[in-house]
């Protein structure tokens, strides 16, 4: 059986009855639908295969629709296809046959083993027992990655058309200790990291508002270190065109047991606070940010 058949719903938009905020939230890495054939093809046990997963981030931001903003969440796991990469960042050493000329084989993400089709999970362990066919990798991108981004573009354009601008909040989580592929490897992390590509993807007014709100909630916050924003933030964030993109990284230790993948009781309080953050960001108003 084609392992993509189990993912007949690659994504979902959880929409409010009426969108009242100029926000779109996206969770590209919280997918937990692992095709059985993918699990069987992996050399890792299932808990290890989940190391790249932004577990429960879609739940943490699930109150966004109640505040008037849509939430897009991927169902496919990051280890299977990474929606926060360029469409074709692929490692040729992973495939038994040749890749098309348009594939980006030389990006830093590919070198780290974390391309659109990842070679390793977040802690550096190799995923696969054997090489993939190029057609398998390209099929995943066409059937999962592209529909996800088509849905995201529609949400952004509709929001900008309705409100005059759009703020995309790209929702992620991070291990509590820096992983080998990151600059802060082995170091304890803050509660939240906000990434706006050093101001290129989002008006500083928005980033400062998010930082201030989180600090008032009692969290320790950093900006752009160690994460300044991934493909989604860089690609969609165009403040001069009325589209702002802010990446939010939540420390997993706040809400889950990182070893057992179990939710902590604190996840409910965190979700309520993220709802408050959404409401605050939605209330900034078009006059406070740089719009065309």
C-alpha positions in Angstrom: 0.0 0.0 0.0 1.2 3.5 -0.8 2.1 5.0 2.6 0.5 8.3 1.6 -2.9 6.7 1.6 -3.1 7.0 5.4 -2.7 10.7 5.1 -5.7 11.5 3.1 -6.2 14.6 5.3 -2.7 16.2 5.2 -3.9 19.4 7.0 -6.8 21.1 8.6 -7.9 24.7 9.0 -9.7 25.3 12.3 -11.6 28.5 11.5 -13.7 30.8 13.6 -17.3 31.3 12.8 -16.2 34.8 11.7 -12.6 36.0 11.4 -12.3 39.1 13.5 -8.5 39.4 13.9 -5.9 40.1 11.2 -4.0 37.0 12.3 -3.3 33.5 10.8 -1.7 30.9 13.0 0.1 27.9 11.5 1.5 24.7 13.1 3.6 22.9 10.5 5.4 20.5 12.8 2.8 19.2 15.3 1.6 16.4 13.0 1.3 13.0 14.6 -0.1 10.8 11.8 2.9 8.5 11.1 2.3 6.2 8.1 3.0 2.5 9.2 5.2 2.0 6.2 7.3 5.0 7.2 7.7 3.7 10.7 8.7 0.3 9.3 11.2 1.8 7.0 12.9 3.7 9.8 15.9 2.3 11.8 14.6 4.1 14.9 12.1 3.1 17.5 8.9 5.1 17.5 9.8 7.5 20.5 13.1 8.3 18.7 11.3 8.9 15.4 9.2 11.5 17.2 12.2 13.6 18.4 11.6 16.2 15.6 7.9 16.6 16.4 6.6 19.8 17.8 4.3 17.8 20.1 0.9 19.3 21.0 1.7 22.8 19.6 -1.6 22.7 17.8 -3.3 22.2 21.1 -1.4 25.0 22.8 -2.7 27.5 20.2 -6.1 25.8 19.8 -7.9 28.7 21.4 -7.0 31.0 18.5 -10.3 30.4 16.6 -12.3 31.3 19.7 -10.5 34.7 19.6 -11.3 35.2 15.9 -8.2 33.8 14.1 -7.9 30.7 11.9 -5.4 28.0 12.8 -3.8 25.8 10.1 -2.3 22.6 11.4 -0.4 19.8 9.5 -1.3 16.2 10.3 1.8 14.7 8.6 4.9 14.5 10.9 8.0 16.7 10.3 10.2 13.6 10.0 8.1 12.6 7.0 7.9 16.0 5.3 9.1 19.3 6.7 6.7 22.1 5.7 9.1 24.7 7.2 11.7 24.3 4.4 12.0 25.3 0.8 9.9 22.9 -1.4 12.9 21.0 -2.6 15.8 21.0 -0.1 16.9 17.4 -0.6 20.1 15.5 0.2 21.1 13.4 -2.9 22.8 10.9 -0.7 19.4 9.8 0.7 18.1 8.7 -2.7 19.1 5.7 -4.8 18.5 7.5 -8.1 19.1 11.0 -9.4 17.2 14.2 -8.3 15.9 16.9 -10.7 18.2 19.8 -11.5 15.9 22.3 -9.7 16.5 20.6 -6.3 18.5 22.6 -3.7 21.1 20.1 -2.5 23.5 22.6 -1.0 21.6 24.5 1.7 22.7 24.4 5.4 19.6 22.5 6.3 20.4 19.7 3.8 24.0 19.6 5.2 22.6 19.2 8.7 20.3 16.3 7.5 17.2 18.4 8.0 15.9 19.1 4.5 12.4 18.9 3.2 12.7 15.2 3.5 14.9 14.8 6.6 17.8 12.4 6.8 18.0 12.6 10.6 15.7 13.5 13.6 16.5 16.5 15.7 19.0 14.8 17.9 21.1 13.7 14.9 20.0 10.0 14.6 19.6 8.7 11.0 16.0 7.9 10.2 16.1 5.3 7.3 17.3 1.8 7.0 17.8 2.1 3.2 17.8 4.8 0.5 14.6 6.2 -0.9 13.6 6.6 -4.5 13.5 10.1 -5.9 9.9 9.6 -6.9 8.9 8.8 -3.3 10.4 12.0 -2.0 8.9 14.1 -4.8 5.5 12.5 -4.2 5.5 13.4 -0.6 6.2 17.0 -1.5 3.5 17.2 -4.1 0.8 15.5 -2.0 1.6 17.0 1.4 3.9 20.0 1.4 2.3 21.8 -1.6 -1.3 21.5 -0.4 -0.3 22.7 3.1 1.3 25.8 1.7 -1.5 26.4 -0.8 -3.9 26.5 2.2 -1.5 28.9 4.1 -1.3 31.3 1.1 -5.1 31.3 0.8 -5.5 32.2 4.5 -2.9 35.0 4.3 -4.3 36.6 1.2 -7.9 36.5 2.5 -6.8 38.0 5.8 -4.8 40.8 4.1 -7.7 41.5 1.7 -10.2 41.8 4.6 -8.1 43.7 7.1 -5.5 45.5 5.0 -2.6 43.5 6.5 -1.9 40.1 7.9 0.2 38.8 10.8 1.2 35.2 10.4 2.2 33.5 13.6 4.2 30.4 12.9 3.9 28.1 15.9 6.7 25.8 17.0 8.3 24.1 20.1 11.9 23.5 21.0 13.7 21.0 23.2 14.6 22.5 26.6 18.3 21.8 25.9 19.9 22.8 22.7 20.3 19.9 20.2 23.5 19.1 18.3 22.5 20.8 15.1 21.9 24.2 16.8 24.3 26.9 17.9 23.3 26.5 21.6 23.9 22.7 21.7 23.9 21.4 25.3 22.6 24.7 26.8 19.4 25.2 28.8 16.9 27.3 26.8 14.6 30.2 27.8 10.8 29.7 27.8 10.1 31.4 24.5 12.1 32.4 21.4 10.6 34.9 19.0 12.0 35.0 15.5 11.3 37.8 13.0 14.5 37.4 10.9 16.0 40.3 12.8 13.2 42.7 11.8 13.1 41.7 8.1 9.9 39.6 8.4 7.8 41.5 10.9 7.3 45.0 12.1 9.3 45.6 15.4 6.1 46.9 17.0 4.6 43.4 16.8 7.7 41.6 18.0 8.0 44.0 20.9 4.4 43.6 21.8 4.7 39.8 21.8 7.9 39.9 23.9 6.4 42.3 26.4 3.2 40.3 26.8 5.1 37.0 27.4 7.4 38.7 30.0 4.4 40.1 31.8 3.1 36.5 32.0 6.3 35.6 33.8 8.2 33.9 31.0 11.8 34.3 30.0 12.0 35.4 26.4 14.7 35.8 23.7 14.5 37.2 20.2 16.1 35.7 17.2 18.6 33.5 19.2 19.0 30.6 18.6 16.1 30.7 16.1 15.6 33.8 13.9 12.8 32.2 11.8 12.6 29.4 9.3 11.4 29.2 5.7 7.9 30.1 6.5 8.9 33.3 8.3 11.4 34.3 5.6 9.2 33.4 2.7 5.9 35.0 3.7 7.1 37.9 5.9 7.0 40.9 3.7 6.1 43.9 5.9 6.2 46.4 2.9 3.5 44.3 1.3 1.3 44.2 4.5 2.3 40.6 5.5 4.1 40.2 8.8 5.5 36.8 10.0 6.6 36.0 13.5 7.9 32.6 14.6 7.1 31.6 18.1 9.1 28.8 19.8 7.8 27.3 23.0 10.1 25.4 25.4 8.7 21.9 25.6 9.6 21.6 29.3 6.8 24.0 30.0 4.0 21.6 29.0 5.3 18.1 28.3 7.5 15.3 29.5 10.1 15.3 26.7 11.1 11.7 27.3 7.7 10.1 27.5 5.8 12.6 25.2 3.1 13.0 27.9 1.3 16.3 28.5 1.9 18.0 31.8 -1.1 19.5 33.6 0.3 23.0 32.9 -0.6 22.6 29.2 -4.1 24.0 29.8 -2.8 27.1 31.5 -0.3 27.6 28.7 -3.0 27.3 26.1 -5.1 29.9 27.9 -2.1 32.3 28.0 -1.5 31.7 24.3 -5.1 32.7 23.7 -4.4 35.9 25.5 -1.3 36.5 23.3 -3.4 36.0 20.2 -6.0 38.5 21.4 -3.3 41.0 22.2 -1.5 40.7 18.8 -4.9 40.9 17.0 -5.6 44.2 18.8 -2.5 46.0 17.8 -4.3 47.6 14.9 -3.2 48.5 11.4 -2.2 52.0 12.4 0.5 50.7 14.7 2.4 48.7 12.1 4.1 49.6 8.8 1.5 48.9 6.0 1.8 49.8 2.4 
